[in-house]
Amino acid sequence: MQTRLNFLDRFLTLWIFLAMIAGIGLGYLFPEIPKIINGLSVGTTNIPIAVGLIVMMYPPLAKVDYSLLLNAFNDIKVLSVSLLLNWIVGPVLMFVLAVIFLRDDPEYMIGLILIGLARCIAMVIVWNDLAKGNREYAALLVALNSIFQVVTYGFFAWLFINVFPEKLGLGDFNISVPVGEVVQSVMIYLGIPFLLGFSIRYLLLKIKGKEWYGRKFIPVISPMTLYALLFTIILIFSLKGDTILELPMNVLKVAVPLIIYFTLMFFISFFLSKWMKIPYDKNVSIAFTAAGNNFELAIAVSIAVFGIHSSQAFVGVIGPLVEVPVLILLVRASLYLKQKYQKKES
């Protein structure tokens, strides 16, 4: 049966636009709302935002079949290519694009770098299915990326934001990113949902079985990611009613390097894997894993380290707005390339 995006995912860009507009409208029409939101904080943590972000991260991590990690080393070639693309090529490419396009806007630049470091663990399975990729390998790569993010994201953020700009002589961007705060944010906003996803999955599989978990439980929790994302966007943009006129130009400023990034990462990955004679179904799994990003994590870290009002958080919100239509076009490109594969093989 042909896989299709469900109704919510198919119009994700529209929902994000509407959430942004709703948030701005609420903040503009009811000036007391931002005061209420800001008042619901403990230290630097805003409780409604924190709840939204943790709920947003839980379903993707609950879907991961962590038992597949045991099979990771059966195909060293596929594993090596994916790790190279996700943890070296992707972060470096986003870093270069951020410096080229946003060097004069260091806060946006940092927001873009944080996105480049957050590898996709949510929508990969959807893009992979639409492009007729290997679902087992996509799930395996998602599981690996989940583990890698928990372990390395804080270190990578410190490396790409605090170390590389200075060492490469790119200038002083006057932005300090305490590695301790980043690690703390990752532990809260990725560590907590990771532990919930892993432990609840383990218990429910043991009690109810794999079929019940996949057919009954997952469909119930899956929409939570979108609802929590939209809830978070409404809260963020309710605090931005006074900057509404600046938004179109700022969206474009962030969208251009993101579009270039998604496109380059997909085709670099696809043709590298093709050159290495990796079959199409595994190739496309690697390509979409490499091209996508975990915007939820980037938003969470940006809010925790820089604040709800920050430009870094704004960049994270714009990410999925751009990603969805671009990745849908890349699905079509992959199916076209699949036809070329089949013609040459026949």
N, C-alpha and C positions, 0 to 999 in steps of 0.2 A: 504494500500500500504506500502511496506517495506521501511523504512527510510534508506538512504545511505548518507555517507559523500559526499559533492560535490567535484568537481575536485580540487579546491584550498585547501580545508581543508584536503582532503585525502593525499596530498603530502606536508603538512605543514612542516614536518621535512626537506624534500629536499629543499624547498624554503628557509628555514632559513640557511641551510648549504650554498646554493648558494649565499645568501645575505652576509653572513660572508666572503666568498671567494671574492666576488665582492668588498666589502668594503676594505679588506686587499690589493687586487690588485690595487685599485684606490689610496690608500694611499702610496703604494710602488712605483707605476709607476709615480704618479703625486704628488710629495712632497708638492706642493703649496696648494693642496686641504685641508689638515688639518689646514693650516694657515688661509685659507678663512673661514672654518667652525668655528674655534675659534674666528675669528674676528667678526662674526655675533652674538654678545652677548650684552645684556643689564644687567649690574651688573653681577650677577652669573647665569643669565638665558640665555641659548643659544637659539636663536629664531627658527632656523630650527628644533632643537630637540624638543622644546616646542610645536611647531605646530604639529609635527608628533605624539607626545604623546597625545595631546588633541584630535586630529582627531581619533587616535587609540581607545580612550576610549569612544567616543560618540556612535557608533552603538550599543554596548552591552547595554548601559543605555537607548537608545531609544527603545529597544525591550521589556523592562520590563513593564509588566502590573501592574502599581502601585495600581490600584483599588483592586487587589487581597489581598493587605495588610489588607483590612477590614475583610477578611475571615480567617485571620491567627489564630485567637483565637477560631475558631470552632473545631479545633483538637489540644488540648493542648499537647497531648502525642507526636505527630509528631513534633510540634513546639519546644517543650522542648528538644527532642533528637537532632534535627538539631542545635539548638543554643548551646547546650553542646558540640557537636562535632566540630562545626565551630569556636567557640570563646573560648573554653578552651582546649579540647583535641588536636586539630590541631596545634595551636600556641605552646603549651607545647611540643608536640611530635617533631615538627621541631626544637625547641630550644634545646632539648636534643640531637637530631641527629647532629645539627650544632656543639654543644660542643664536642661530641664524635669524629666526623670525621674531624672537621676543627679548633680545638682549637689552633693548631699551625699556622693557617692562619686566623688571626682575621678578616681581611677584607672580606674574603670569608664567614666566619662564620656570620658576620653581614648581608651580602647579602642574605644568606640562611634564616636567622631569618626574614628579611623583607618580603621574599616570604611567609613564614609560616603565617604571619599576614594578608596577602592579600587574602581574600576568593574569590573563583571563581565566576564571574558573566557573563562570555562570552560563553565558550564552554560547560557549563553544559547542556544546552538545547539539544545540539547535542548528547552528550554521553547518556543523558537520553532517547532521542528518539530512538537511536540505540539499547538501552537495554530494550526497551518497558516499560519505566517507565511512571509515571503519569505526563503529561505535565503541568497540572494546578498547581500541587504541586511543580514541579521544578521551574516554573515561580514565584510562591509565595515565595519560599526560595531564589531565586535570588533577588527578590525585597527586602526582609528582609536584605540580605547580603549587598545590595547596600546602604541601609540606615545606617546600622551598620558601614560600612566602612567609610562613610563620617564623622560619629560622633566619632568613637573610634580609628581609625587607628593611629592618632598622639599620643594619650595617650598610646596605646599598644606598639608602637615603643619605646617610652621613657621607659616604664616599662620593656620590655624584653631586651633592649640594655643597658640602663643606670643604671637600678636598680637591676634586678635579678642577673647578673653576679657578681656584687660586694657583694650583700647580701648572695649569696650562696657560697662565697669564691672561685669562679672559677678563680680569678686572675684579674690583671689589664691589659686590652687589649689595653690600650692607644688609645682608639677611643672615641671621644666625639661626641655625636649626639644631637645637640641642638633641644629640643622639639619644639621650635618656628619655626625652619626651616622645620621640618617634617610637622607640622600643615599647614604651608604656602604652602608646596608642595602638600599636600592632597587637600587643598582648590582650588589650581590652576588646578592640573591634574586630580582630581576626582570631585571637586566641580563644576568647569566650565562645563565639559561634562555632569555632572548630571543635572545641571540646564537647559542646552540645550536639553538634552534628554527628561526631564520631560515637559518643556514648549512647545517645538516643537511638541511633541507627543500630548499634550493636545489640541493645536491649530489645528493640522491637523485632529485629530479625530473629532473635532467639525465641521470643515469646509468640510472635504472630507469623513468622516465616517471610521468605523473600518475595513471594508472589503478592501477599497482602501489602507488604511495605511498598512495592513498586506500583501496584494498581490502585490502592486505596489511600495510603498515607501521603505519598509524594504528590499526587494531584491536588490534595487539600492544602499542603504547605507551599507549593510552587508559586501561587499568585502573591504570597506574602512579600516576596522580594520587590515586585513592582509597586505594591501598595505602600510598603515602607519607604521605597525610593521617592515616590510621589509625595508622601507625607513629609519627608525630609526636605524636598525641594520647596514645598509650600512654606515650610517654616523658614528656610534660608531666605527665600525671596520676599517674604513678608517684612524682612528687615532691610530690603533694598528698594522700597518704593520711591525714594528720592533719586535713584540713579537710573530710572527707566529709560531716559533719553539716550544714555550712554550704551545701553545693552546691545543694539544691533551691530555697532562697529566692534565692540569687544568680542561678541560672538564670532564675527568674521575673523578677527585677529587670531583667535584660538582655533577656529575650524580649519584654516588653511594648512598649518603644519600637521594637524591630526589627519586630514584627508591624505596628505602625502605619506604620512607614516603608515596608515592602514594599507594603502596601495603598495608601497615599497616592500613592507614586511611580507605581505601575502605572496607577491611575485618572486621576491628573493627566495623565500622558503620553498615555493612550489618548484621553481626551476633548479634550485640546488638539489632538492630531493629527486627530481626527475633525472638530473645528471648522475646521481648516485644510484639510479635504477630502482628506487623505492616504488612499489606499486601504487597506483592512483589512490586506492581507498585509504592507505596509510599516509600517503603524501598529503592529501587534502586535510586529514586530521591534524598533521603537523602544521600545515599552513594556517588553518584557522586558529589553532592554539597560539601560534606565534603572532598573528595579526591582531587578536583581540586583547582587551585590557580589563582589569578589575577596577572599574571606576568607583565602585562602592568603597573599596579600601582606600583609594586615593582621596575620596571625599572625607572619609572618617579621619584619616591622618591629618588632612588639611584643616579640618574643623578643630581637632584636638590640639594641634600645635600652633596654628595661626589664628583660630577663632572663627565664629560663625559668619562674621562680616567680611572675611578675608577674600582677596582676589584669588587665592589658591583654591578655596572652596568653590568659588564661581567657576573656575576652569574645570574642576571635577564634575560639576553639574552639566556643563556644556558637552563633556565627553560623550555620554550615551546619545545625546541629541544628534551628534555627528556620526557616531559609530553605526547606528542601526541602518540608515539608508545606504551607507557606503558598503557595509558588509553584505547587505542584500544584493547589491550590484556585483560584489565579488563572488557570491554564490553562483550567480548567472555566468560569470566568467569561468569559474571552475567547471561548471557543467559543459560549457563550450570546449574547454580544454580536455575534458573527459572524452568527448566525441572524437577529438583529434587523436587521443590515445588509442581509442578503439579502432579507428581507421588504419593507424600505422601497425597495430598488432594483428589485424585481420589479413 
